[in-house]
Amino acid sequence: MFDLERWQEIFDTLRKNKLRTFLTGLSVASGIFILVILLGFGQGMRNGIAHEFEQDASTSVWVWPGTTTKEFKGLNPGRRIQLRNENFDHWSQGNRDRIEYESPRIFVGGVSVTYGNEALVYGVQGVDADFQFIENAHMTQGRFLNAADHQQTAKVVVIGEKIRKDVFGDLDTPIGEFVEFSGIPFKVIGVYKEQEDREEERLYIPLKTAQKVFNGGDRLNNLAYTLPPAETFDQAVAQAIAFKDQLRQYLQQVHTVAPDDTSAIQVWSAMEEAKRYYSLTNNIKLFFWFVGVCTIIAGVVGVSNIMLIVVKERTREIGIRKALGAKPWSIVGMILHEAIFVTAFSGFAGLIFSMGLLELVGPHVEVDYIMNPSVNLNVALTTVGVLILAGTVAGFFPAWRAANIRVINALRDE
């Protein structure tokens, strides 16, 4: 039941102690503000990490060779490992049901790239048709490489959107234009777009064309795979780790590499790396919760201390109320109402200010691995609800003390 006189009394008390009320409310509001901002940046880190991993397929597994660092089966360390077509073909044939997309890759070096009289300084790579899906490349014009291009050793090229703007900016479309690789014309058949400009500074040609035309033999620089989606994140991680370990073991056996020589055959799994980063962000988020909760506790303790001071100041008034017949629970309610009001008002003020700040500033945050910091509204409201409950508990003990003051002692208080 709404008691107008009770609320008038609360506001009169707060007006008489403006500075004390303001500082108490500020401590509570700052606790909520700090907690929400910290949780927002914790979510921003998760968003940023997810964005980084979206650049390539989330289940991708990459292989690249290195140099042996240990003697094994009579072979000296320092050998450079060279991946070959047969390595890719053998593993693909034996693990067809475990692979979603696959592509070897070769970096074409020592080639001069020109368009008309203009020299182009972009990387040239030979890949298979599936590489588009492994790299999450979105086609904006034309098409990507296909199986027919590889079978026919076609002289075709797919360029990045940045190359299109830098080199073919005056043309409506570069499709059908020719780019020369050391004097050999390659027809532009597609334009792709990725999330970062640096990923668009590549010219993709068919793998077999790269090996045959530019003396690549059967050599490969990378192997890339994506795995089928799993039902849960943990299953996807376990699947990726098993695939990665078995692939490494196969390549170590083929190239006579010691099992513990991780530098010779390096295998990277996006899912395993994602789990590592997400575990880190979870730990950071727990730390943020700890700091924020400690700050809120400090504010709640401040409310409790202020209520104790209020009870001390109003001891004589409480004694008079009890002498006139006020029941203990009405005394408790009087103190509790003030504590709950200060806590709730300050908590919502801190919440509104922090959420508003995240809403305004969050979308414009451009920091590595932090993207659009935000907080779920339900989590924020639950936090304020817990804060109000804590404020109620903090105010209860001073209120209970007030209710148990003996009338004679209260009336003697000066």
HELIX and SHEET records of a PDB file:
HELIX    1   1 LEU A    4  LYS A   16  1                                  13    
HELIX    2   2 LYS A   18  GLU A   54  1                                  37    
HELIX    3   3 ASN A   85  GLY A   94  1                                  10    
HELIX    4   4 ARG A   96  ARG A   98  5                                   3    
HELIX    5   5 PHE A  131  ILE A  134  1                                   4    
HELIX    6   6 ALA A  147  GLN A  151  1                                   5    
HELIX    7   7 GLU A  161  PHE A  168  1                                   8    
HELIX    8   8 ASP A  197  GLU A  200  5                                   4    
HELIX    9   9 LEU A  207  VAL A  213  1                                   7    
HELIX   10  10 PHE A  233  VAL A  254  1                                  22    
HELIX   11  11 ALA A  270  GLU A  313  1                                  44    
HELIX   12  12 THR A  315  ALA A  323  1                                   9    
HELIX   13  13 PRO A  328  VAL A  361  1                                  34    
HELIX   14  14 GLY A  362  HIS A  364  5                                   3    
HELIX   15  15 LEU A  377  ALA A  403  1                                  27    
HELIX   16  16 VAL A  407  ARG A  412  1                                   6    
SHEET    1   A11 GLU A 118  LEU A 120  0                                        
SHEET    2   A11 VAL A 113  TYR A 115 -1                                        
SHEET    3   A11 PHE A 178  PHE A 181 -1                                        
SHEET    4   A11 ILE A 184  LYS A 193 -1                                        
SHEET    5   A11 VAL A 156  GLY A 160  1                                        
SHEET    6   A11 ARG A 202  PRO A 206 -1                                        
SHEET    7   A11 GLY A 123  VAL A 127  1                                        
SHEET    8   A11 TYR A 101  VAL A 108 -1                                        
SHEET    9   A11 ASN A 222  THR A 226 -1                                        
SHEET   10   A11 SER A  60  PRO A  65 -1                                        
SHEET   11   A11 ILE A 265  SER A 269 -1                                        
SHEET    1   B 2 LEU A  83  ARG A  84  0                                        
SHEET    2   B 2 ARG A 219  LEU A 220 -1                                        
SHEET    1   C 5 GLU A 118  LEU A 120  0                                        
SHEET    2   C 5 VAL A 113  TYR A 115 -1                                        
SHEET    3   C 5 PHE A 178  PHE A 181 -1                                        
SHEET    4   C 5 ILE A 184  LYS A 193 -1                                        
SHEET    5   C 5 HIS A 138  GLY A 142 -1                                        
SHEET    1   D 2 GLU A 366  VAL A 367  0                                        
SHEET    2   D 2 ILE A 370  MET A 371 -1                                        
END                                                                             
